[in-house]
Amino acid sequence: MVPKLNMVLSATSLGIIPLSGVSVDRVSHRKLMFIQNIWLFIITLGLGFILLTGHAKVPYLFVFAFLCGMTQTINMTLGQVVIFDLVPRNETPNAIAIVETGAHLTPSFGPTIGGLLILWFEPGGNFLFEAGAFALMLSFVVRLTYFEKEREPSLNV
């Protein structure tokens, strides 16, 4: 079943990639991060309650994978751009290195932590815990301060 869920995530990404680029270019990055985290909070909270109440069915997982795939695609595009809004230009290489390190460590530690949470709190509790993490991320997005960019001289001839 996992390969089918991954296929849903990938298929969703292919359809959303053009829209994600346009949305990152035209919508405020703070607003996009806020909407994205609210969306993830709502769908993980919903799936957590579905699992806790015992109404879980396989199609719900595919819908969840589809909805997460949309958000993941926008998040990957946004993550490459928002660094330039958050740190001074001379600190950008270090910030990119930290983000990339986190991105490469997540596939190693994420499943381990997820497995422990499932062991301790059952699958429904795991999703509620994850929803809480998205709520925490929302509080960070609200308090985020952007770096003031220096205006580059125009090259009007």
MOKAHU-V413202 format. One record per run of one state. SS is the DSSP state (A for helix, B for strand, O for the rest). FROM is the first residue (numbers start at 1). TO is the last residue. If there is no record, write none. Layout:
# MOKAHU-V413202
SS:FROM:TO  SS:FROM:TO
This chain:
# MOKAHU-V413202
O:1:1  A:2:26  O:27:28  A:29:52  O:53:57  A:58:86  O:87:88  A:89:143  O:144:157
